Amino acid sequence: FPPFSDVAIAFISMALSGEFFAAYADSLPPLLTGLCITIIGGVAIGISVGLVKSAEWFIMSLLIIFQTAPVSALIPMLTYIYGISDTAKVVAIVILGMPLVALNSYKGIQATNPSLLEMSASFLASRADTIMFVILPSAQKMIFAGLRLGVSGAFIGIVLAELLITPTGIGDLITYNRFIARYDKMFATIVSILVIAGLTLGLMRIFEDWLFPSEKNE
């Protein structure tokens, strides 16, 4: 392992030289695309499964399978289907992130307080009103927690995809510096990923605390 001082110097050097900028310019488009699909699709699937019992037995099984399946074992299949392309990266991100978002959204729907549902029924609220004003507000904290997990999975997915599928972007920077034994730059690249992921999750946490101030102070 290189000394921390060498990694810090390499980090600053790569930031100033534009190496990080060029790598993330390749990595961010598929990452953001995968994140959008993960968030929108994951929340929609989780809520739908939580509300429609008939879909639970089939879709929940698929979500659990994708959550527990080793993504590295699916990489050859993704490469065979989509080739060495950004589409394969996006699919890898979705496979890693969407089950986390969907399962948390589902659990949030299922965790709705029965007393609130009984009160809604006693006031003769329609199914749509119950969903909009009782179930979704009750589940929003759990859904947002799932979004943070999905973002974490997306960062893991983009790195795995670029290490195992397409030698581009931030994954290529790691692989190349490892190949030429520039371990200071390799670790500096890994640190950059941790910094960006940490900042993203930290901002999401701040936004979550702003959205739910009453729960923060409890």
HUWO-V684399 format. One record per backbone hydrogen bond with DSSP energy under -1.0 kcal/mol. NH is the residue of the N-H (numbers start at 1). CO is the residue of the C=O. If there is no record, write none. Layout:
nh = (NH/NH)
co = (CO/CO)
This chain:
nh = (7/8/9/10/11/12/13/14/15/16/17/19/20/22/23/24/25/27/28/31/32/33/34/35/36/37/38/39/40/41/42/43/44/45/46/47/48/49/50/51/52/55/56/59/60/62/63/64/65/66/67/68/69/73/74/78/79/80/81/82/83/85/89/90/91/92/93/94/95/96/97/98/101/102/103/104/105/106/107/108/109/110/111/112/117/118/119/120/121/122/123/124/125/130/131/132/133/134/135/136/138/139/140/143/144/145/146/147/148/149/150/151/152/153/154/155/156/157/158/159/160/161/162/163/164/165/166/168/172/173/174/175/176/177/178/179/180/181/182/183/186/187/188/189/190/191/192/193/194/195/196/197/198/199/200/201/202/203/204/205/206/207/208/209/210/211/212/216/217)
co = (3/4/5/6/7/8/9/10/11/12/13/14/14/18/19/20/21/23/24/27/28/29/30/31/32/33/34/35/36/37/38/39/40/41/42/43/44/45/46/47/48/52/53/55/56/58/59/60/61/62/63/64/65/70/71/74/75/76/77/78/79/83/85/86/87/88/89/90/91/92/93/94/97/98/99/100/101/102/103/104/105/106/107/109/113/114/115/116/117/118/119/121/120/126/127/128/129/130/130/131/134/135/136/139/140/141/142/143/144/145/146/147/148/149/150/151/152/153/154/155/156/157/158/159/160/161/161/166/168/169/170/171/172/173/174/175/176/178/177/181/182/183/184/185/186/187/188/189/190/191/192/193/194/195/196/197/198/199/200/201/202/203/204/205/206/207/208/212/213)
